[in-house]
Amino acid sequence: MNIINIIRPEIASLAAYHVPDASGFLKLDAMENPYVLPVSLQQELATHLAQVALNRYPIPSYSTLKASIAEKLGVPAGHDIVLGNGSDELISMISVACAKPGAKVLAPVPGFVMYAMSARLAGLEFIGVDLTSDLKLDKQAMLDAIALHRPAITYLAYPNNPTGTLYEADDIVDILGAVGDSGVVVVDEAYQPFAQASFMSRLAEFDHLIVMRTVSKLGLAGIRLGYMAGNNALMTEFEKVRPPYNINVLTQAAAEFVLLHVEVLDAQAADLIVQRAALANAMSELPGVIVYPSSANFLLIRVANAEHVFAKLLEQKILVKNVGKMHNLLENCLRITVSTQAENALFLAALAASLSST
């Protein structure tokens, strides 16, 4: 079989998204919430899930789940919600719906890799606009790129992954104004629980604004649930490309149950914000470590020899994300998920040892 004769060349040129095996490791590479639900809630959830009719398809409107999300997670009244199997599927749905011939996708880089990957999978051209040397949004470069390319989709991660940067709200408003009615602007708030900043309440101001979130970082990464809200006419179009049963009954039941107790997840997020500050301060005191400001549940650091430090951490069974090859602005950078006080202490000791061996 000649694969080249069958597979689109832009697909053949891509590498699959790789997730390393973390068995036996302290896992600080995927921005997961390290806390589990209290035992009492785990038991109640188990009873709740045991009653789910696994022999039946989900009700495709997902009206009860959407109502719960709107009530507990702050979606303004009157705005429709579209659900996805994580944010990844939402990004794919937006790409497919907007994939007119010649359409382009624009986003700051370095940023979430799925913006570019989903664009290419849908046959869209991706335009990356470099952040500044200190990893902040280059608003003028963004405005220039919008004027030149007139993108159908503009992504702004708020805050950004992998840098942790929280862009200025006024800059986002200026970008919304520049895009105008020629495209949509997707504000990706995957890390909103740790940023305490949001454009969700401003949906009514901008017809072309989409706010996208996930419950993964909030503590439910395993159930794979994302949601987006915006102009109802836009949401109607995105519904047309959503697979009819994309949210399974166990995900729906688990989400509806846990959202009844969302204060537990909010308290965990608040604790991680405290741990983030403590971890940033501790790392900044280590020789040769630059710690970048973060409004997410991870920290980006720069060290003299990141490859060596990463390898030494692996030897100590600690897995972080080596992002140095993602973009030239991230040379010698590592991304570390903020974890519990105890796990952060283990990481700090291992990092110090790794640095001293450089």
Backbone hydrogen bonds in HBPLUS format (Angstrom, degrees):
<---DONOR---> <-ACCEPTOR-->    atom                        ^
c    i                          cat <-CA-CA->   ^        H-A-AA   ^      H-
h    n   atom  resd res      DA  || num        DHA   H-A  angle D-A-AA Bond
n    s   type  num  typ     dist DA aas  dist angle  dist       angle   num
A0005-ASN N   A0002-ASN O   3.01 MM   3  5.62 143.8  2.15 114.2 123.5     1
A0006-ILE N   A0003-ILE O   2.87 MM   3  5.21 154.8  1.93 112.0 120.5     2
A0007-ILE N   A0003-ILE O   2.88 MM   4  5.91 169.5  1.89 174.8 177.3     3
A0011-ILE N   A0008-ARG O   2.99 MM   3  5.36 138.8  2.16 109.2 120.9     4
A0012-ALA N   A0008-ARG O   3.04 MM   4  6.36 161.5  2.07 155.3 161.0     5
A0013-SER N   A0009-PRO O   3.05 MM   4  6.16 140.1  2.22 143.4 152.4     6
A0014-LEU N   A0011-ILE O   3.03 MM   3  5.36 156.0  2.09 110.3 117.8     7
A0025-PHE N   A0022-ALA O   3.01 MM   3  5.32 162.4  2.04 137.1 135.1     8
A0026-LEU N   A0317-LYS O   2.83 MM 291  6.22 163.7  1.86 152.5 155.1     9
A0319-LEU N   A0026-LEU O   2.93 MM 293  6.04 170.6  1.94 156.9 159.7    10
A0028-LEU N   A0319-LEU O   2.76 MM 291  5.55 150.8  1.84 155.3 165.5    11
A0337-THR N   A0028-LEU O   3.01 MM 309  4.63 164.0  2.03 123.3 125.5    12
A0041-LEU N   A0038-PRO O   2.97 MM   3  5.39 119.4  2.35 108.1 122.7    13
A0042-GLN N   A0038-PRO O   2.92 MM   4  6.25 153.3  1.99 154.1 162.9    14
A0043-GLN N   A0039-VAL O   2.99 MM   4  6.26 157.5  2.04 153.9 158.2    15
A0044-GLU N   A0040-SER O   3.10 MM   4  6.38 156.9  2.16 142.6 148.9    16
A0045-LEU N   A0041-LEU O   2.79 MM   4  5.92 158.0  1.84 149.4 155.9    17
A0046-ALA N   A0042-GLN O   2.91 MM   4  6.12 154.7  1.97 146.2 152.9    18
A0047-THR N   A0043-GLN O   3.13 MM   4  6.40 158.5  2.17 145.9 150.8    19
A0048-HIS N   A0044-GLU O   2.93 MM   4  6.18 155.3  1.99 145.9 153.5    20
A0049-LEU N   A0045-LEU O   2.82 MM   4  6.06 163.4  1.85 158.5 161.6    21
A0050-ALA N   A0046-ALA O   2.99 MM   4  6.10 144.2  2.12 141.8 151.5    22
A0051-GLN N   A0048-HIS O   3.21 MM   3  5.60 153.1  2.29 106.5 114.2    23
A0052-VAL N   A0049-LEU O   3.09 MM   3  5.33 166.7  2.11 111.1 115.2    24
A0056-ARG N   A0053-ALA O   3.25 MM   3  5.74 167.1  2.26 114.7 117.4    25
A0062-TYR N   A0059-ILE O   3.04 MM   3  5.92 153.6  2.11 131.5 137.0    26
A0066-LYS N   A0062-TYR O   2.95 MM   4  6.15 164.4  1.97 158.7 163.7    27
A0067-ALA N   A0063-SER O   2.97 MM   4  6.08 154.6  2.03 143.1 150.0    28
A0068-SER N   A0064-THR O   3.02 MM   4  6.21 151.8  2.10 141.8 149.2    29
A0069-ILE N   A0065-LEU O   2.92 MM   4  6.21 159.0  1.97 151.8 157.3    30
A0070-ALA N   A0066-LYS O   2.90 MM   4  6.11 164.1  1.92 151.0 155.3    31
A0071-GLU N   A0067-ALA O   3.00 MM   4  6.14 159.7  2.04 145.1 150.4    32
A0072-LYS N   A0068-SER O   2.88 MM   4  5.92 171.5  1.89 154.9 157.7    33
A0073-LEU N   A0069-ILE O   2.81 MM   4  5.25 150.3  1.89 141.6 148.4    34
A0079-HIS N   A0076-PRO O   3.33 MM   3  6.06 149.3  2.43 141.4 140.7    35
A0082-VAL N   A0228-MET O   2.92 MM 146  5.39 161.2  1.95 154.5 160.8    36
A0228-MET N   A0082-VAL O   2.95 MM 146  5.39 147.6  2.06 148.0 158.1    37
A0084-GLY N   A0226-GLY O   2.87 MM 142  4.90 159.4  1.91 135.5 133.7    38
A0086-GLY N   A0084-GLY O   2.79 MM   2  5.27 130.0  2.04 107.7  91.8    39
A0226-GLY N   A0084-GLY O   2.86 MM 142  4.90 163.8  1.88 143.3 142.6    40
A0090-LEU N   A0087-SER O   3.01 MM   3  5.02 113.4  2.47  96.5 113.3    41
A0091-ILE N   A0087-SER O   2.91 MM   4  6.20 161.7  1.94 163.1 167.2    42
A0092-SER N   A0088-ASP O   3.04 MM   4  6.31 155.2  2.10 145.2 152.2    43
A0093-MET N   A0089-GLU O   2.85 MM   4  6.09 154.4  1.92 148.9 155.8    44
A0094-ILE N   A0090-LEU O   2.95 MM   4  6.23 159.5  1.99 153.5 158.1    45
A0095-SER N   A0091-ILE O   2.99 MM   4  6.21 159.9  2.04 146.9 152.7    46
A0096-VAL N   A0092-SER O   2.95 MM   4  6.18 165.9  1.97 153.7 156.7    47
A0097-ALA N   A0093-MET O   2.99 MM   4  6.13 164.8  2.01 149.8 154.1    48
A0098-CYS N   A0094-ILE O   3.06 MM   4  6.14 143.0  2.20 145.7 154.7    49
A0099-ALA N   A0096-VAL O   3.44 MM   3  5.28 168.8  2.45 102.9 105.9    50
A0100-LYS N   A0098-CYS O   2.79 MM   2  5.79 139.9  1.95 107.3  95.3    51
A0103-ALA N   A0100-LYS O   3.02 MM   3  5.36 163.8  2.05 137.2 136.3    52
A0125-GLU N   A0103-ALA O   3.35 MM  22  6.68 168.7  2.36 153.5 152.5    53
A0152-ALA N   A0104-LYS O   2.85 MM  48  5.61 140.8  2.00 142.5 152.6    54
A0153-ILE N   A0104-LYS O   3.39 MM  49  6.80 157.3  2.45 150.8 155.0    55
A0105-VAL N   A0125-GLU O   2.77 MM  20  6.11 157.6  1.82 164.2 169.2    56
A0127-ILE N   A0105-VAL O   2.68 MM  22  5.98 160.1  1.72 165.7 172.9    57
A0106-LEU N   A0153-ILE O   2.86 MM  47  6.28 159.8  1.90 157.1 163.9    58
A0155-TYR N   A0106-LEU O   2.91 MM  49  6.40 155.9  1.97 160.3 167.3    59
A0107-ALA N   A0127-ILE O   3.15 MM  20  6.64 149.9  2.25 163.5 169.1    60
A0129-VAL N   A0107-ALA O   2.99 MM  22  6.17 155.9  2.04 143.5 148.6    61
A0109-VAL N   A0129-VAL O   2.82 MM  20  5.57 152.3  1.90 130.7 131.8    62
A0131-LEU N   A0109-VAL O   2.88 MM  22  5.99 136.8  2.07 159.1 158.5    63
A0115-TYR N   A0112-PHE O   3.24 MM   3  6.12 162.0  2.28 123.4 127.3    64
A0117-MET N   A0113-VAL O   3.08 MM   4  6.29 169.9  2.09 153.4 156.6    65
A0118-SER N   A0114-MET O   2.91 MM   4  5.57 164.6  1.93 135.0 140.2    66
A0119-ALA N   A0115-TYR O   3.20 MM   4  6.21 150.3  2.30 134.7 143.1    67
A0120-ARG N   A0116-ALA O   3.03 MM   4  6.27 164.6  2.05 153.5 156.6    68
A0121-LEU N   A0117-MET O   2.92 MM   4  6.16 155.8  1.98 150.6 158.0    69
A0122-ALA N   A0118-SER O   3.09 MM   4  6.22 141.0  2.24 140.0 148.9    70
A0122-ALA N   A0119-ALA O   3.14 MM   3  5.26 128.4  2.42  96.6 109.8    71
A0124-LEU N   A0119-ALA O   2.78 MM   5  4.88 161.5  1.81 152.1 145.6    72
A0123-GLY N   A0120-ARG O   3.06 MM   3  4.94 159.1  2.11 100.9 107.3    73
A0132-THR N   A0136-LYS O   2.81 MM   4  5.22 166.9  1.82 152.4 156.8    74
A0135-LEU N   A0132-THR O   2.87 MM   3  5.05 150.8  1.95 119.5 118.6    75
A0142-MET N   A0138-ASP O   2.99 MM   4  6.28 153.2  2.06 152.4 160.8    76
A0143-LEU N   A0139-LYS O   2.85 MM   4  6.15 160.7  1.89 156.4 161.2    77
A0144-ASP N   A0140-GLN O   2.87 MM   4  6.08 158.0  1.91 150.0 156.2    78
A0145-ALA N   A0141-ALA O   2.95 MM   4  6.10 157.4  2.00 143.8 149.9    79
A0146-ILE N   A0142-MET O   2.89 MM   4  6.13 154.0  1.96 150.4 157.7    80
A0147-ALA N   A0143-LEU O   3.02 MM   4  6.22 159.2  2.07 146.4 151.5    81
A0148-LEU N   A0144-ASP O   2.98 MM   4  6.21 148.5  2.08 144.3 153.2    82
A0149-HIS N   A0145-ALA O   2.84 MM   4  5.83 169.1  1.85 153.1 156.3    83
A0150-ARG N   A0146-ILE O   2.86 MM   4  5.05 149.2  1.95 134.1 141.1    84
A0184-VAL N   A0152-ALA O   2.88 MM  32  6.16 161.2  1.92 144.9 144.2    85
A0154-THR N   A0184-VAL O   2.92 MM  30  6.31 145.6  2.04 152.2 163.1    86
A0186-VAL N   A0154-THR O   2.76 MM  32  6.08 160.6  1.80 160.3 167.2    87
A0156-LEU N   A0186-VAL O   2.90 MM  30  6.16 158.7  1.94 164.7 161.2    88
A0188-ASP N   A0156-LEU O   2.93 MM  32  6.04 148.3  2.03 129.1 139.4    89
A0158-TYR N   A0188-ASP O   2.79 MM  30  5.68 171.0  1.80 146.4 149.0    90
A0160-ASN N   A0165-THR O   2.73 MM   5  5.17 158.9  1.77 146.1 150.8    91
A0164-GLY N   A0160-ASN O   2.70 MM   4  5.04 146.6  1.81 138.9 147.4    92
A0295-SER N   A0164-GLY O   2.85 MM 131  5.46 152.6  1.92 141.1 146.2    93
A0171-ASP N   A0168-GLU O   3.05 MM   3  5.27 125.3  2.36 101.0 114.9    94
A0172-ILE N   A0168-GLU O   3.21 MM   4  6.66 152.2  2.29 150.0 157.4    95
A0173-VAL N   A0169-ALA O   3.03 MM   4  6.37 154.0  2.10 148.6 155.9    96
A0174-ASP N   A0170-ASP O   2.96 MM   4  6.23 152.4  2.04 143.1 150.4    97
A0175-ILE N   A0171-ASP O   2.97 MM   4  6.26 150.2  2.06 144.7 152.9    98
A0176-LEU N   A0172-ILE O   2.86 MM   4  6.15 155.2  1.93 148.8 155.9    99
A0177-GLY N   A0173-VAL O   2.96 MM   4  6.25 151.9  2.04 145.5 153.0   100
A0178-ALA N   A0174-ASP O   2.95 MM   4  6.25 148.8  2.05 142.8 151.3   101
A0179-VAL N   A0175-ILE O   2.96 MM   4  6.19 159.7  2.01 155.5 159.5   102
A0180-GLY N   A0176-LEU O   3.11 MM   4  6.23 160.9  2.15 145.8 151.0   103
A0182-SER N   A0179-VAL O   3.25 MM   3  6.01 161.5  2.29 140.7 142.9   104
A0185-VAL N   A0208-HIS O   2.90 MM  23  6.16 166.4  1.92 163.7 165.4   105
A0210-ILE N   A0185-VAL O   2.90 MM  25  6.12 159.7  1.94 160.2 158.6   106
A0187-VAL N   A0210-ILE O   2.80 MM  23  6.14 158.9  1.84 172.1 175.8   107
A0212-MET N   A0187-VAL O   2.99 MM  25  6.19 165.5  2.02 146.7 150.6   108
A0189-GLU N   A0212-MET O   2.66 MM  23  5.81 159.1  1.70 169.2 173.3   109
A0192-GLN N   A0189-GLU O   3.12 MM   3  5.02 165.4  2.14 113.5 112.7   110
A0194-PHE N   A0191-TYR O   2.98 MM   3  5.76 156.0  2.04 125.5 132.2   111
A0195-ALA N   A0192-GLN O   3.07 MM   3  4.94 145.6  2.19 101.3 111.7   112
A0196-GLN N   A0192-GLN O   3.09 MM   4  5.91 158.2  2.14 162.2 160.0   113
A0202-ARG N   A0199-PHE O   2.95 MM   3  5.22 155.3  2.01 111.2 119.4   114
A0203-LEU N   A0200-MET O   3.39 MM   3  5.72 161.6  2.43 117.3 115.8   115
A0205-GLU N   A0202-ARG O   2.97 MM   3  5.48 150.9  2.05 115.2 123.9   116
A0206-PHE N   A0203-LEU O   3.23 MM   3  5.75 147.8  2.33 112.9 120.2   117
A0209-LEU N   A0206-PHE O   3.31 MM   3  5.37 167.5  2.33 110.3 110.6   118
A0211-VAL N   A0229-ALA O   3.02 MM  18  5.55 163.4  2.05 161.3 165.3   119
A0229-ALA N   A0211-VAL O   3.01 MM  18  5.55 152.4  2.08 147.4 155.4   120
A0213-ARG N   A0227-TYR O   2.83 MM  14  5.51 168.4  1.85 171.4 175.4   121
A0227-TYR N   A0213-ARG O   2.94 MM  14  5.51 163.0  1.97 141.5 145.3   122
A0215-VAL N   A0225-LEU O   3.11 MM  10  6.04 165.5  2.13 172.2 170.3   123
A0220-LEU N   A0215-VAL O   3.08 MM   5  5.57 152.6  2.15 149.0 148.0   124
A0219-GLY N   A0216-SER O   3.17 MM   3  5.60 157.6  2.23 107.2 113.9   125
A0223-ILE N   A0220-LEU O   3.21 MM   3  5.86 156.6  2.27 117.3 122.9   126
A0224-ARG N   A0221-ALA O   3.38 MM   3  5.72 154.7  2.45 108.3 115.1   127
A0234-LEU N   A0231-ASN O   3.03 MM   3  5.36 120.7  2.39 105.6 119.7   128
A0235-MET N   A0231-ASN O   3.00 MM   4  6.34 161.7  2.03 155.2 161.0   129
A0236-THR N   A0232-ASN O   2.96 MM   4  6.12 149.1  2.06 143.4 150.8   130
A0237-GLU N   A0233-ALA O   3.35 MM   4  6.65 150.0  2.44 138.7 145.2   131
A0237-GLU N   A0234-LEU O   3.03 MM   3  5.23 119.1  2.41  99.7 114.3   132
A0238-PHE N   A0234-LEU O   3.02 MM   4  6.39 157.9  2.07 154.5 161.0   133
A0239-GLU N   A0235-MET O   2.91 MM   4  6.09 145.1  2.04 145.1 154.5   134
A0240-LYS N   A0237-GLU O   3.11 MM   3  5.37 139.1  2.29 101.3 112.2   135
A0241-VAL N   A0238-PHE O   3.14 MM   3  5.57 147.8  2.25 108.8 117.0   136
A0242-ARG N   A0239-GLU O   3.24 MM   3  5.06 155.5  2.31  97.4 104.7   137
A0246-ASN N   A0243-PRO O   3.29 MM   3  5.30 142.2  2.44 128.0 119.6   138
A0252-GLN N   A0248-ASN O   2.98 MM   4  6.27 165.8  2.00 156.6 161.0   139
A0253-ALA N   A0249-VAL O   2.93 MM   4  6.02 165.3  1.96 142.8 147.1   140
A0254-ALA N   A0250-LEU O   2.88 MM   4  5.94 162.7  1.91 146.7 152.1   141
A0255-ALA N   A0251-THR O   2.90 MM   4  5.98 165.9  1.92 151.9 156.2   142
A0256-GLU N   A0252-GLN O   2.98 MM   4  6.14 168.8  1.99 153.2 156.5   143
A0257-PHE N   A0253-ALA O   3.04 MM   4  6.16 155.9  2.10 144.5 151.1   144
A0258-VAL N   A0254-ALA O   2.92 MM   4  6.10 175.4  1.92 157.6 158.9   145
A0259-LEU N   A0255-ALA O   2.92 MM   4  5.95 159.5  1.96 153.0 158.5   146
A0260-LEU N   A0257-PHE O   3.07 MM   3  5.44 143.5  2.21 105.5 116.0   147
A0261-HIS N   A0258-VAL O   2.77 MM   3  5.17 150.5  1.86 110.3 120.4   148
A0264-VAL N   A0261-HIS O   2.95 MM   3  5.88 159.8  1.99 128.2 132.7   149
A0265-LEU N   A0262-VAL O   3.06 MM   3  5.24 116.2  2.49 100.5 114.8   150
A0266-ASP N   A0262-VAL O   2.92 MM   4  6.24 157.1  1.97 153.4 160.8   151
A0267-ALA N   A0263-GLU O   3.00 MM   4  6.08 151.0  2.08 137.5 144.2   152
A0268-GLN N   A0264-VAL O   3.14 MM   4  6.43 150.2  2.23 140.9 148.8   153
A0269-ALA N   A0265-LEU O   2.95 MM   4  6.24 157.3  2.00 150.2 156.1   154
A0270-ALA N   A0266-ASP O   2.94 MM   4  6.20 154.4  2.01 145.8 152.8   155
A0271-ASP N   A0267-ALA O   3.02 MM   4  6.28 151.5  2.11 143.5 150.6   156
A0272-LEU N   A0268-GLN O   2.98 MM   4  6.28 152.6  2.06 146.8 154.5   157
A0273-ILE N   A0269-ALA O   3.02 MM   4  6.33 141.9  2.17 145.8 155.7   158
A0274-VAL N   A0270-ALA O   3.29 MM   4  6.63 152.0  2.37 141.4 147.8   159
A0275-GLN N   A0271-ASP O   2.90 MM   4  6.26 158.8  1.95 150.2 156.6   160
A0276-ARG N   A0272-LEU O   2.77 MM   4  5.88 144.1  1.90 139.5 149.4   161
A0277-ALA N   A0273-ILE O   3.27 MM   4  6.55 157.8  2.32 145.3 148.5   162
A0278-ALA N   A0274-VAL O   3.17 MM   4  6.48 161.2  2.20 149.3 154.4   163
A0279-LEU N   A0275-GLN O   2.84 MM   4  5.98 162.5  1.87 152.4 157.1   164
A0280-ALA N   A0276-ARG O   2.89 MM   4  6.03 161.6  1.93 150.3 155.7   165
A0281-ASN N   A0277-ALA O   3.01 MM   4  6.16 161.7  2.04 147.0 151.8   166
A0282-ALA N   A0278-ALA O   3.01 MM   4  6.18 160.3  2.05 146.5 152.1   167
A0283-MET N   A0279-LEU O   2.92 MM   4  6.10 163.5  1.95 153.2 157.3   168
A0284-SER N   A0280-ALA O   2.99 MM   4  6.08 153.4  2.06 146.1 153.4   169
A0285-GLU N   A0282-ALA O   3.27 MM   3  5.42 145.8  2.40  99.3 108.8   170
A0286-LEU N   A0283-MET O   3.03 MM   3  5.34 157.8  2.08 109.2 116.3   171
A0289-VAL N   A0286-LEU O   3.42 MM   3  5.89 154.2  2.49 138.6 133.7   172
A0290-ILE N   A0302-ARG O   2.99 MM  12  5.05 167.7  2.00 148.8 152.7   173
A0302-ARG N   A0290-ILE O   2.84 MM  12  5.05 147.9  1.94 140.3 150.2   174
A0292-TYR N   A0300-LEU O   2.98 MM   8  5.63 178.2  1.98 173.2 173.0   175
A0338-VAL N   A0297-ASN O   2.88 MM  41  5.48 173.4  1.89 135.1 137.0   176
A0299-LEU N   A0336-ILE O   2.82 MM  37  5.25 152.3  1.89 144.3 152.9   177
A0336-ILE N   A0299-LEU O   2.83 MM  37  5.25 167.9  1.85 154.7 157.8   178
A0301-ILE N   A0334-LEU O   2.88 MM  33  5.42 166.7  1.90 162.1 166.7   179
A0334-LEU N   A0301-ILE O   2.92 MM  33  5.42 152.0  2.00 145.7 154.6   180
A0303-VAL N   A0332-ASN O   3.04 MM  29  5.79 157.1  2.10 164.9 167.8   181
A0309-VAL N   A0305-ASN O   3.04 MM   4  6.33 167.7  2.06 156.8 160.6   182
A0310-PHE N   A0306-ALA O   2.75 MM   4  5.82 164.5  1.77 154.8 159.3   183
A0311-ALA N   A0307-GLU O   3.01 MM   4  6.18 158.4  2.06 143.0 148.8   184
A0312-LYS N   A0308-HIS O   2.91 MM   4  6.18 157.0  1.96 152.1 158.5   185
A0313-LEU N   A0309-VAL O   2.91 MM   4  6.16 152.3  1.99 149.3 156.9   186
A0314-LEU N   A0310-PHE O   2.98 MM   4  6.27 153.3  2.05 146.9 154.3   187
A0315-GLU N   A0311-ALA O   3.03 MM   4  6.36 149.7  2.12 144.1 152.1   188
A0316-GLN N   A0312-LYS O   3.25 MM   4  6.55 133.0  2.48 134.5 146.0   189
A0316-GLN N   A0313-LEU O   2.99 MM   3  5.06 131.7  2.23  97.0 110.7   190
A0318-ILE N   A0313-LEU O   2.94 MM   5  5.21 155.2  2.00 138.9 141.7   191
A0317-LYS N   A0314-LEU O   2.88 MM   3  4.87 156.7  1.94 112.0 113.1   192
A0321-LYS N   A0335-ARG O   3.07 MM  14  5.04 172.4  2.07 158.0 155.8   193
A0335-ARG N   A0321-LYS O   2.82 MM  14  5.04 163.6  1.84 149.3 155.1   194
A0323-VAL N   A0333-CYS O   3.29 MM  10  5.83 137.7  2.48 134.3 144.8   195
A0326-MET N   A0323-VAL O   2.99 MM   3  5.39 163.1  2.02 117.5 123.1   196
A0330-LEU N   A0327-HIS O   2.92 MM   3  5.42 157.1  1.97 115.3 122.9   197
A0331-GLU N   A0328-ASN O   3.40 MM   3  5.42 158.5  2.45 110.6 108.9   198
A0333-CYS N   A0330-LEU O   2.98 MM   3  5.26 130.0  2.24 151.2 140.5   199
A0344-ASN N   A0340-THR O   2.81 MM   4  5.92 159.4  1.86 155.1 161.5   200
A0345-ALA N   A0341-GLN O   3.04 MM   4  6.17 148.1  2.15 139.4 147.4   201
A0346-LEU N   A0342-ALA O   3.13 MM   4  6.49 152.8  2.21 144.6 151.3   202
A0347-PHE N   A0343-GLU O   2.97 MM   4  6.25 159.8  2.01 148.9 154.3   203
A0348-LEU N   A0344-ASN O   2.85 MM   4  6.09 161.0  1.89 150.0 155.2   204
A0349-ALA N   A0345-ALA O   3.10 MM   4  6.29 161.5  2.14 149.4 153.1   205
A0350-ALA N   A0346-LEU O   3.09 MM   4  6.30 157.5  2.14 145.6 152.0   206
A0351-LEU N   A0347-PHE O   2.75 MM   4  5.98 154.9  1.81 156.1 164.0   207
A0352-ALA N   A0348-LEU O   2.92 MM   4  6.09 164.3  1.95 149.9 153.7   208
A0353-ALA N   A0349-ALA O   3.07 MM   4  6.26 158.5  2.12 143.6 149.3   209
A0354-SER N   A0350-ALA O   2.89 MM   4  6.06 153.3  1.96 144.2 152.0   210
A0355-LEU N   A0351-LEU O   2.87 MM   4  6.08 155.9  1.93 154.1 160.0   211
A0356-SER N   A0352-ALA O   3.04 MM   4  6.21 154.3  2.11 144.7 151.5   212
A0357-SER N   A0353-ALA O   3.23 MM   4  6.39 130.6  2.49 137.4 148.8   213
A0358-THR N   A0355-LEU O   3.15 MM   3  5.30 160.2  2.19 105.1 111.3   214
